[in-house]
Amino acid sequence: MVFKSKNKAKAIEDTHTKIDSDIYTENMTIPKPQICLIDFDSEVVEAIKKKSFNIRSATFGLPISVPNFENYDKKFCLLNYDLPTNIHEYDIIAIDMNDNKVPIPYDVSQNVRENHKSNKSLCFLTEFPQTIFDPRPFSANILQLGLFNNKAKLILIVFASQKEEQKYSIVSIENDGYRTHEVQKYHNYSFMNNEYFEKNLNGKEIEVVVESDILHNLLSSTNKLFHYEVTFYHPTKWIDSRNVKDENFVPLMINRSKEIVSYFNFSNETLMFVFPQMKEKEKIIIPLLEEILPSMMPDIFPHSTLFSWKDKEEYWLPNHKELDEEKVRIERVYNKKLLEIDLKINKNTIEYSYLHDLITETDEKLVDAVKKYLEWLGFENVNKMDSEDRIKEEDLQVQLENGLLIIEIKGIGGTSKDSDCSQISKIKFRRCKERDKFDVVALYIVNHQRYLAPKQRRNPPFSETQITDAENDERGLLTTWDLFKGYFLIIDGIFKKEDVRTKLLNKGLVKLIPDKLKLLGKVNEIFKDGLVFILKIENYHIKVGDNLTVSLDDSFQLVSINSLQVNDNNVNEVNSGEVGFLINKPIRRNALIYIESSE
């Protein structure tokens, strides 16, 4: 939808000093500045609109999935951007360069012009092996031509992404075929006159360096939301026979290598802010529009200070003072409760920090975490054994009712070598000899690839040979990630502590998953936001109130059956047939459904 303003320039000029209160109501849009938001998520656009700013949403277009799969395949494409035809009249242009757009399928009808004023039609040619036509760099250049060919003041706000260049084969379709005109190159920064691009580089560690207090506070408060994908260089000027840094270019943020990842620059009546990519971009844009930019370019914000005198106490409306005092009281109560919750969160973090230590730490802290876990699990006699002044020992000993469990524990950046896995076997034989009994159980526990999030790690991290050797040597292999997940299986009632204690004595690859489960089937479709699904049951008695165990992506969840349906009729129990389940918690498609077996 294109926003259409009425006599905006004259209206703003006439009302700058004499706006009457009946001209604008609370629900009306402030006419100036005119703001164009290009390729922002709808949530960001709506958040800014709620502040009564004059917003027009636009796009550089969507990439097109072109089916050029074989030699000699070719397709003609057109641009699909949506930019205001009067883009040169806009005061503020904000651009989200985030490359998260999903290509749309190629549609011939959307890539052929219906009306022609000549016997030639220009378009873009794509040929095998090109399967994606990205119109955005070319559209960015169109924007550049519209923006910088006028001398009006402009504010440009950019959330930068990696620089990408595209080649475009421009052809003319005529009555006897097509002819190639030329090949042009553009990149996604083509809307800028100078992008000061240095290199593509990804990272999250960012330091705010701008000296302005208000900018520094804003960027510091949102720092954790940023991640950079590109760095920039500081431009220079030739002054007095030497290059000096351009004082109009101000770095805002740098990375750990002191490279610029954000800046603002003022040149040729254009004030440009370049920020890294971030979540919740409205948290930067709205404070810029409300607090920072009006003082930097007041001509673009003629309404920002209108009627500010109404905020003074001598002009307050009836009941304002009492309501303001009530607001202060509510804020005090809220802040007190918030502090209480923060203290509880901190206490909880300290109490259960050993669970995070299981999947992050190494050496002594990891051993201590496993020891605390085993004690929580119900082992009554867990002792630390290893020390530097003795021959290599196990890390933990657990006295069992009928024997001894010895545990070797490692935290490593990669995966275990064969010698790491088998070290515990040597200690096991030594303990058996000392005890003159073969009642020693050996277990190797590893926090592997510990610098990665557990779900990104190789799970399980053991080779087939390592698992077979462990079975033959009668020792166990286990990861701390399995211990971590096992904790929540117990808390959720899927496992019992005694079940896990028993499994830790198994040989080979130790899997902390329930044993007595019967697979009912796989969920292919879900309804009512995951609360309803259908399975075909064969000879198994199920009734309302039974618990089901749901497995997906190596995780488990316990749900209960609220109701059952067969042939659209509610039933209390079933044995066979196509059955509809209504459960108490939502699940996802492709989940596996189990029920506890009595066998």
Secondary structure, 3 states (H helix, E strand, C coil): CCCCCCCHHHHHHHHCCCCCCCCCCCCCCCCCCEEEEECCCHHHHHHHHCCCCEEEEEECCCCEECCCCCCCCEEEECCCCECCCCHHHCCEEEEECCCCCCCEECCHHHHCCCCCCCCCEEEEEEECCCCEECCHHHHHHHHHHHHCCCCCCEEEEEECCCCCEEEEEEEEEECCEEEEEEEEEEECCCCCCCCCEEEEEEECCEEECCCCHHHHHHHHHCHHHEEEEEEECCCEEEECCEEEECCCEEEEEEECCCCEEEEEEEECCEEEEEECEECCCHHHHHHHHHHHHHHHCHHHCCCCCCCHHHHCHHHCCCCHHHHHHHHHHHHHHHHHHHHHHHHHHHHHHHHCHHHHHHCCCCHHHHHHHHHHHHHHHCCCCEEECCCCCCCCCCCEEEEECCEEEEEEEEECCCCCCHHHHHHHHHHHHHHHHHHCCCCEEEEEEEECCCCCCHHHCCCCCCCHHHHHHHHHHCEEEEEHHHHHHHHHHHHCCCCCHHHHHHHCCCCEECCCCCCCEEEEEECCCEECCCCEEEEEECCCCEECCCEEEEEECCEEEEEEEEEEEECCEEECEECCEEEEEEECCCCCCCCEEEEECCC
